[in-house]
């Protein structure tokens, strides 16, 4: 007779948070492997940045919510290869300012990127930008990002801007986009060469529960249908992505209220109007960028679960 003892559960609050963070980290990496959502965003954003900074000797990238930094090794490699193919042209100096709320994660991300840059012979610096309050980066942005006179700036906002919405308790009219507008005006004042934006196509910023519920039902139903086309139901990676990563988002959209709700996606037309009102204009994506996105889907996700569309000079997956 064998006595089975259940695994000991952490009873300390910090231990519980550490376990949850590790599960979230693992599900994020699985999401990056089994779906094209993150790769697609990173690939098209990187190509837009590469084309914008071509010919400049000093490049500074401001990455809002850098997380594990998985977006940047391919861009570093592209910069190094570009200079190798062009004789007598040294690679540009690259500085990345990466923001986040976890100082230890920022430190590890910076170390990994620095080691990778060294392996390529790329002059590289990493500056961690610790956000004490994710809802209000406007307080820290001007002083945290130091620009050198010879640098060209690229700002990377991949799946980030929707988090700047919040419920304000000011007198009417209430404007949940107030902080977002302030942030975009701050970015515009820094005169970036390019601002790249990737966002989820959805309408999850509604104040009424029923509207958010109906919208989330259709949105995540389509996502789970795409996973069905590429992974079997028994896949552990698929289960982790569905239950941990997307499960967290669904709980936030459906069950969250007030300022605690972070997943406040808006549709493309809304973002286009917002960015134009803050002084930005839409730049057409290059044919090469489009061909890369098509190649990504064809090589790594050859199924009917994902399709590529072009609308108003923007790519939709």
C-alpha positions in Angstrom: 0.0 0.0 0.0 1.4 3.3 -1.1 0.5 6.6 0.7 0.2 9.4 -1.8 1.0 12.8 -0.3 -0.4 15.8 -2.2 2.3 18.4 -3.2 2.8 21.1 -0.6 1.2 24.4 -1.5 3.0 27.6 -0.8 1.4 29.4 2.2 3.4 32.6 2.0 1.8 35.3 -0.1 5.1 36.1 -1.8 5.6 32.5 -2.7 2.1 32.3 -4.1 2.8 35.4 -6.3 6.2 33.8 -7.4 4.4 30.6 -8.5 1.8 32.6 -10.4 4.4 34.8 -12.0 6.3 31.7 -13.1 3.2 30.1 -14.6 2.4 33.3 -16.4 5.9 33.5 -17.8 5.8 29.9 -19.0 2.4 30.5 -20.6 3.7 33.6 -22.4 6.6 31.7 -23.9 4.2 28.9 -24.9 2.0 31.6 -26.5 5.0 32.8 -28.5 5.7 29.3 -29.7 2.3 27.9 -30.6 0.6 31.0 -32.0 1.7 33.7 -34.4 0.2 36.5 -32.5 3.4 37.7 -30.7 5.8 36.8 -33.5 3.6 38.5 -36.1 3.6 41.7 -34.1 7.3 41.6 -33.4 8.2 40.8 -37.0 6.2 43.6 -38.6 7.2 46.1 -35.9 10.9 45.2 -36.3 10.8 45.6 -40.0 9.1 49.0 -39.8 11.8 50.1 -37.3 14.7 48.8 -39.5 13.4 50.7 -42.5 12.9 53.9 -40.5 16.4 53.9 -39.0 18.3 52.8 -42.1 21.4 54.8 -42.6 21.6 56.2 -39.1 24.7 55.5 -36.9 23.0 55.7 -33.5 19.6 54.1 -32.8 17.6 54.4 -29.6 14.6 52.2 -29.1 12.1 52.9 -26.3 10.2 49.7 -25.6 7.1 50.1 -23.4 6.7 46.8 -21.6 9.8 44.9 -22.8 9.0 41.8 -20.7 11.6 39.1 -21.7 12.9 41.1 -24.7 12.2 38.3 -27.2 11.4 40.9 -29.8 14.9 42.3 -30.1 17.4 39.5 -31.0 16.1 39.3 -34.6 16.4 43.1 -35.0 19.9 43.0 -33.6 20.8 40.2 -36.0 19.3 42.1 -38.9 21.3 45.2 -38.1 24.5 43.2 -37.9 23.9 41.3 -41.1 22.9 44.5 -43.0 26.3 46.0 -42.1 28.2 42.8 -43.0 26.6 42.9 -46.5 27.6 46.5 -46.9 31.5 46.8 -46.9 33.2 49.5 -44.9 30.0 50.3 -43.0 30.2 49.7 -39.2 27.0 48.6 -37.4 25.0 51.4 -35.7 25.2 51.9 -32.0 22.0 50.5 -30.4 20.5 51.6 -27.1 17.3 50.1 -25.8 15.3 51.6 -23.0 12.9 48.9 -21.7 10.1 49.5 -19.3 8.6 47.1 -16.8 7.4 46.8 -13.2 9.7 44.0 -12.2 13.3 45.2 -11.6 14.7 41.6 -11.5 13.1 40.8 -14.8 14.4 44.0 -16.3 17.9 43.1 -15.1 17.8 39.6 -16.6 16.4 40.8 -19.9 19.2 43.4 -20.1 21.9 40.8 -19.5 20.5 38.5 -22.1 20.3 41.2 -24.7 23.8 42.4 -23.9 25.3 39.0 -24.3 23.5 38.5 -27.6 24.7 41.9 -28.9 28.3 41.0 -27.9 28.1 37.7 -29.9 27.2 39.8 -32.9 29.9 42.5 -32.4 27.1 45.1 -31.9 27.7 48.2 -29.7 24.8 48.0 -27.3 23.5 49.6 -24.2 20.4 48.7 -22.1 18.6 51.1 -19.8 15.9 49.7 -17.5 12.9 52.0 -17.1 11.1 50.9 -13.9 7.4 51.8 -13.9 6.2 52.1 -10.4 2.7 52.9 -11.6 1.8 51.4 -15.0 -1.2 53.6 -15.4 0.8 56.8 -15.3 4.1 56.6 -17.3 3.6 60.3 -18.0 5.2 61.2 -14.7 8.5 59.4 -15.5 8.8 59.4 -19.3 10.6 62.8 -19.9 13.3 62.2 -17.3 13.7 58.5 -17.8 14.6 58.6 -21.5 17.7 60.5 -22.2 18.4 61.1 -25.9 21.8 61.9 -27.3 22.1 64.6 -30.0 23.1 62.1 -32.7 20.5 59.4 -31.9 17.4 58.6 -33.8 14.5 57.4 -31.7 12.0 54.6 -32.4 9.2 54.0 -30.0 7.8 50.4 -29.7 4.2 50.0 -28.3 3.4 46.4 -28.9 0.2 45.3 -27.0 0.7 48.1 -24.5 -1.3 51.3 -25.2 -4.7 49.7 -24.3 -3.4 49.5 -20.7 -3.4 53.3 -20.3 -7.2 53.5 -20.3 -8.6 54.0 -16.9 -11.9 54.9 -15.2 -11.7 58.5 -14.1 -13.8 59.9 -11.3 -13.6 63.5 -12.5 -16.7 65.6 -13.2 -18.4 64.8 -16.6 -17.5 64.3 -19.3 -15.6 61.2 -18.2 -12.8 60.3 -20.6 -11.1 56.9 -20.1 -8.5 57.9 -22.7 -7.2 61.0 -20.9 -4.0 59.4 -19.7 -3.5 57.8 -23.1 -3.7 61.2 -24.8 -1.2 62.7 -22.4 1.2 59.8 -23.1 0.9 60.1 -26.9 1.6 63.8 -26.7 4.6 63.1 -24.6 5.9 60.6 -27.2 5.2 63.1 -30.0 7.2 65.8 -28.2 10.2 63.4 -28.2 10.1 63.6 -32.0 10.5 59.9 -32.8 11.3 58.7 -36.3 8.7 56.0 -36.0 6.1 54.9 -33.5 5.0 51.3 -34.0 1.7 50.1 -32.6 0.3 46.6 -32.3 -3.1 46.1 -30.6 -5.8 43.5 -30.3 -8.7 44.1 -32.6 -11.6 44.2 -30.1 -13.9 46.4 -28.2 -13.3 45.6 -24.5 -13.3 49.1 -23.1 -17.0 49.3 -22.6 -18.3 50.3 -19.2 -21.3 48.0 -19.4 -20.7 44.4 -18.4 -23.1 42.9 -21.0 -21.3 44.7 -23.9 -17.9 43.5 -22.7 -19.2 39.9 -22.2 -20.7 39.7 -25.7 -17.6 41.2 -27.3 -15.3 38.9 -25.4 -17.3 35.9 -26.3 -16.9 36.4 -30.0 -13.2 37.6 -29.7 -11.9 34.7 -27.6 -14.1 32.2 -29.5 -12.3 33.1 -32.6 -8.9 32.8 -30.9 -9.8 29.3 -29.5 -11.0 28.3 -32.9 -7.6 29.2 -34.4 -5.9 27.2 -31.7 -8.2 24.2 -32.6 -6.9 24.4 -36.2 -3.2 24.1 -35.2 -3.0 22.1 -31.9 -4.8 19.0 -30.6 -7.0 19.3 -27.5 -4.5 17.2 -25.5 -1.6 19.6 -26.1 -0.2 20.8 -22.7 1.1 24.0 -24.3 -2.4 24.8 -25.7 -4.0 24.2 -22.3 -1.5 26.5 -20.6 -2.1 29.2 -23.2 -5.9 28.9 -23.0 -6.3 28.5 -19.2 -3.5 30.7 -17.9 -2.7 33.4 -20.4 -6.1 33.9 -22.2 -7.9 32.9 -19.0 -6.3 35.8 -17.2 -7.4 38.2 -19.9 -11.0 36.9 -20.0 -11.2 37.2 -16.2 -9.9 40.8 -16.4 -12.3 41.8 -19.2 -15.4 40.1 -17.9 -14.9 40.2 -14.1 -12.8 43.3 -13.6 -14.2 46.7 -12.7 -12.8 50.2 -12.3 -9.1 51.0 -12.5 -8.2 47.3 -11.9 -9.3 46.4 -15.4 -6.2 46.4 -17.7 -7.3 44.6 -20.9 -9.2 47.5 -22.6 -8.8 46.8 -26.3 -10.3 49.1 -28.9 -10.8 48.6 -32.7 -8.5 49.8 -35.4 -10.7 52.8 -36.4 -10.6 54.1 -32.9 -6.8 53.8 -32.7 -6.4 55.5 -36.1 -8.5 58.4 -35.0 -6.7 58.7 -31.6 -3.2 58.7 -33.1 -4.1 61.2 -35.8 -5.6 63.5 -33.1 -2.2 63.4 -31.3 -0.2 64.4 -34.4 0.7 61.0 -35.8 0.1 59.8 -39.4 -0.1 56.2 -40.8 3.0 55.1 -42.8 2.3 52.4 -45.5 4.0 49.1 -44.7 6.6 48.1 -47.3 6.0 45.1 -49.7 9.0 43.4 -48.0 7.3 43.7 -44.6 4.1 42.2 -46.0 6.0 39.3 -47.7 7.8 38.5 -44.4 4.4 38.3 -42.6 3.1 36.0 -45.2 6.2 33.8 -45.0 5.9 33.6 -41.2 2.4 32.1 -41.5 3.2 29.8 -44.4 6.3 28.3 -42.8 5.4 28.1 -39.1 1.6 28.1 -39.0 0.4 26.3 -42.2 -3.3 25.9 -41.5 -6.6 27.6 -42.0 -6.5 29.0 -38.5 -4.8 32.2 -39.4 -5.3 34.7 -42.3 -3.6 37.9 -43.2 -5.5 41.1 -44.2 -4.5 44.6 -45.2 -6.6 47.6 -44.3 -5.6 51.3 -44.5 -1.9 50.5 -44.7 -2.0 48.2 -41.6 -1.8 44.4 -41.3 -4.5 42.4 -39.6 -4.0 38.8 -38.4 
